Amino acid sequence: MTDFVPGIELSRAFYAEAVAPLLAGVPHSAALIGPGSEVLSFDTSRSADHDWGPRVLVFVPGGLVTAAEAEVAAGLPARFRGFATVFDYHGEVRPGVVVAELGEWLEGQLGFDPRRGMSLLDWLSVPWQRLAEVTQGDVFHDGLADEVSATGGLEAVRRALRWYPEDVWRYVLACQWRRIAQEEPFPGRCGEVGDELGSAVEGARLARDVMRLALLLRRRYPPYAKWLGSALARMPGSTELGESLGAALAARSWWDRQDGLSAAYSRLAALQNRIGLAGRLDERVRGFHDRPFQVIGGDRFADALMAGVSDPLIKRLPPVGCVDQLSDSVDLLMRPGRARTVTAAALGLTA
């Protein structure tokens, strides 16, 4: 366990020592981005039991893909630092070096090439996990930045995708608060009729939305479910929020569950006030009409954010949000065409 080398470090050395010499004179960029727990630095020794090894993505101009791929395949050592350089990756046995044209790879991952500009639909139809996969990881070499100056290199792509434009950010945050507003009295209502199981399920649903909102407020794309808690734990200042959510999830009564969620809501409200994307609002929870349930009133924060939006197109959007806020189906989110079609239909966008 203690000898484990994170995949990002292994791949960085793999490129420098084994791959780069094979590409001398070939204009290229090289990185470890895209799918894989090592890209987000969540890999452990457990990760090495499947789909894991020395990996590098190499991007070359379109006309050089076949020749570069052959050169790399012929020159790779059989093993690198004890690991096979040809291994099973998602059911396909192949070298850990993938050679591609950057634009085609981006189209496959995102559904578009950001170097040609980004529309509102582009921003809202890409899942957070995919945005994290392209903007995190590491770029080992970006030789295409000069070779393809008209469109920019890999780092230019990553800068363009680093975070939402401010009005898009406000909209996504508003829709996340809206999700909380729609269900925040439900843990109490379930518990009041003796349905503690239903209350716990509702509490967990709200906890997930709170975690995602916390990351979004801190300009971090929330990863998919397996790494959501790990991502929150790494976020500076998240300890008390995590403790509040932990208390809510461990609660055996709806009253205690409500207390944990209320503390979490207030912390998010305070964070939004500090960021200053919207007018300052009262951070305290309050009663839900004349019922004995405490809520933050998520719609207050959604409305305040939308009041700060200046883009008329975004102002007219329905409050349903980006593709992650529309669906959590993996078979939808991981297919760019499907994700784009569903997002366009839900928001009434065509480009």
N, C-alpha and C positions, 0 to 999 in steps of 0.2 A: 504493500500500500504506500509506503513512504518513498518508493523508487519511482512513483508515477510522474511522468513528464507531461504537462498539459499539451494538448494537441496543437495549440497555436505556436508554442515554442518548438515542438517537433517539426512542424511544417515550415517554420521560418528557417530552421537549420537545413531542412531538406532542400528548400529552394536554393539557399546560398551555396551549399556544398555539392549537391547532386544535379539540380535542374538548371540553374543559371549557366554553368559552363557549357551545357548542351545547346544553349540558345544564343551563344556569342554571335553578334552581328545581326540578330533577328530583332526587329522592333517589337517590343512586347510589354505588357504589364502582367504582374504576378501577384496573387493574393490568396488568402484564405477567407472567403466570404461565402454567403449562401447557406444552405441547410447544414446542420451539424451542431451538436451541443458545444463543441470546442470553439465554434465561431463566436458564441456568446459567453465563452469562458465558464460554462457550467459543467464541463466534462470532469469526470473523476476516473479512478481506476476501473470502476464498473463500466464506463463508457467503452473501454477498450475491448469488450467482449463481442462487439458487433459493429459493422459499418464505421470502423475507426482505424486509422493508420496515418502514415506520412502522406499528406494531401496538399496539392497546390492547384489553383486555377490559373491557367496561362491564357492571356488574351492577345491575339495577334490580328493584323489586318486580314480580311476575309480570304484573300487569295493565297495566304500563307498557312492556313490552318492545316491542310493535309500534310504538307512538307514538314512543318514544325512538329506535328503529332508523330510522324514517322521517326523523326530525328530523336525525339525524346524517348519513344518506346524502345528504340534500338540501343540507346545509350544508358538507360537507367540501370543501376546496380540491382541485383535480386533482393537485397536487403539493405536497410538503412537503420543504423543504430539498433539492430536486433529485430526490426519490424520488416515484414514483407512489403515490397513496393507495389506488388500486384495482389489485390485482395478483394473479397466480396463486399461490395458497397451497394446496399439496397437491392440485393438479389442478382447483381451483375458483377462477375469477376473481371476486373480491369485495372490498369495502372492507376495509382493515386494521383497522377497528373492528368488533368482534363484541359485540352486545348480548344479554344472557341473564339469566335468573333464577338467582341464586346456587345455590339448592338443586338445580335441574335440572342445572346445569353440573357440580356436585360429583358428583351421581349418575352422570353420564356418564363422568367421569374416574376416580372411585374405586369406584363401585358403591354408595355410600351417602352420606348427608349427616352429617358429623361433629358438626354442631350438635345432633343428636338423641342424642348419646352414641356411644361406640364399644365394640363387643364384641371379644373375643379374635380371632374370625374376621375382623372388619374389619381389625384390625392386621396379621394374618398373610397376608391375601389380596391386599393392595395391593403392587404391585412397587415396589422402591426407586426406580426412575426416576420413577414417578408421584408418590411422596411427595416426592422432590426437586423436581419441577416445581411442586408446589403450595406448598411451604415456602420455595423460593428465588424468584428474580425480585424484583419490587418492587411495592409497593402505592403508587399515586400519590395516592389519595383513598379514604377509607373512610366515606362518608356513611351507609351502611346500618347502621353500628354503633348509632346512636341510633334510626334509623327502625324497625329490627327488633330491638328490645331483648330480646324473648323468646328469640331464638335467637342473637343476636350477629352481628357483621359479619365481613368477610373476614379481618381481622387475628386475630379470635378463632379462626377456623378454622385459620389458620396456626399459632397458638400451640398448639392442641390436637394438631396433627400434627407439631410440631417434632421430637419424638423419642419413642421407645418408652417406655412405662411400664417401671420398672426390672426387674420379673420377666420381662416380654416380651423386654427387651433381653438378659437373661441367657440366656433360651432360644434366641434367635436366634444369639447368640455361641456357645453350646454346640453348636448344630447346625453352625455353620461350622467349629469345631474338629473336629467329628466327620467332616466331609467330608475334612479334611486327614488325619485318622487313618486313614481307609479306604484312602488311596493313597500315604502317605508313603514306604513302602519300595519302591514300584514302579519309580521311576527307576533305582535300583540293581539291582533284579532284572532289568529289561530289559537294562541295560548288561552285566550279568554273562554273559548268553547271546549277547552280540554284537549286540543290537538297539539301536543308538544312536539310530535314528529313533524307536522306541517310547519310549525313555528320554527323548528330547527332548520328545515329545508329553506324556508324563506330567509332566515338569518344568514345562511351560507350563501345564498344567491346575492344578497345585499353586500355581504363581505367581499365577494369577488368584484362586484361593481365598485366598491370603495377602493379596493387595491388597485384596480385599473385606473380609477380617477386620480389616485395619489401619484401614480407613475406619470400619467399624462400632465398633471399640474407641474411636475418636475422635468418636463420635456424628455420623457423616456417612453419609447414605444413598448407597451406591455407585451411580454412574450406569451406563448401559448401556455395552457394550463399547467403542464409539468414544471415549468420554471417560474410561475407567477410569484409564488411565495419567496423563492430565492432572489428574484429581482427586487422585490419590495425590501427584503432584509438588507440588501446592499445599498439601498437608497439612503443617503445621509439624512439623519433626523427622523428615521422611520421607526425607531424602537418603541416609542410610546403608542404609536398607531398600531403596530403589530401586537402589542400587549392588549390593547383594547379589543382588537378583532379576535385575538386568541381567547379572551375572556368570553366574548359573545358566542364563539363556536363551542366552547367547553361548557356553557351554561346549561343547567338542568331545568331552569324555569324561564318563562318568557320575560319575567320582570328583570332577571339578571341579564338575559340576552339583550333586552332593550337598553340596559345601562351600558353594556359594552359597545353596542352600535352607536348609541348617542354620543359617547365619548369620541368615537372615531369620526362621526359626522362633524362634530365641533372642531376637531383638528383639521379636517379638510377645509372647512369654512375659513378657519384662520389662515391656512396656507393660501387659499385663493385671495383673501384680502391682502396678504403680503405681496403676492405677485403683481397685483394692480391691473389685471386685465379687465376688471369691471368695477362698478361702484362698490364702495365698502358696505357690507351688510352685517347684521347682528349674527354673531357666531353661536348663539345659544339655541338649544332645542326648545321646542314649545309644544303645547298640547295640540292634539289633532281634533279640531272642532271641540265637541263636548265629550269626547271619548277619552278613556284613561291611557292614551298612548302618546309617547313622546316622539316627535319628528323634527327634522331640521328644516323641512319645507324646501325640498330640492328645487322646486319650480322657481323659487325666489332667485336662486343662483343661476339657473338656466336663463331666466328672463334678463337678469343683469348683464350676463355675458352677451346675449344677443343684442341688447341695447347698445353695446359697444362696437358692433359689426358695422362697417361702412360699405362693404361690397353689396350692391343691391341684389345680385344673384344669390349670394349666401343668405341674405335676409329673407328671401322668399322660399328657401328650402323647408320642407316639412321637418319636424323635430325628431327624425328617426336616426340620423347619423351616418357614420361610415360603415363599411361592410362588416367589421367586427361587432358593431352594435346592432346590425340587422340579423346576423346569424352566427352560430358557433359550429356549424357543420364543417368538418375537416374537408369533406369531398367538395364543398363549395369554395372554401377559403383558399385551398391549395390549387385551384384551377383558375388562372387569371381570367379566362374568357367567361366562365360562369360568374365569378365574383363581379366582373365588370357589368355583365348583363343584369344581374340582380340589383346592383347598386343604381344603375341607370334607371331601371324601372321604378324602384322605390322612391328615388329623388326627382324623377322627371327630367333627367339630364341626358343630353345626346352627344356631348363631346367633352 
